[in-house]
Amino acid sequence: MSAADRRPTTILVLNGPNLNMLGSREPEIYGSETLADIEDACRARAQALGLAVDLRQSNLEGELVTWIQEASDSCDGIILNAGGYSHTSVAILDALSLAELPVIEVHLSNIYRREPFRHRSHISRAAVGVICGFGAQSYLLALDAMAELLAKANAN
């Protein structure tokens, strides 16, 4: 396969329930940036890193599961902010495990400084790492980490 035939290294960036409300939803916790602002920043960082990003958001658990299942055919890694599903969804955990892709879990807030039920994440079991508490910057840190992970994997 020639270089022209290869697809670009693509990262699926998934956002779960209520993240479409960023900017107006509890800005004292989640900041004032909108999901569109975060997506724009992700596109710029991905381009600088030589990556392509597929950015999606859904309030529906099943839709997130379907996208994760499809990712193994079209993506090289997953960055996931599953929102409230992080703490409840075994279905998303199972899909991530089946995808056999590197996963980085992201949270805008520091989940360990919040309510005790937020301290446990099912998603973490499938994740290479977790980045939380840095607001929108958490996504950019995750893209940097994913680029490094994939570069190391490709060097081997």
Secondary structure, DSSP 8 states (H G I E B T S, - for coil): --TTTS---EEEEEE-TTGGGTTTS-HHHH-S--HHHHHHHHHHHHHHHT-EEEEEE-S-HHHHHHHHHHHHHH-SEEEEE-GGGGGT-HHHHHHHHHHTS-EEEEESS-GGGS-GGGG--SGGGG-SEEEESSTTHHHHHHHHHHHHHHHHHHH-
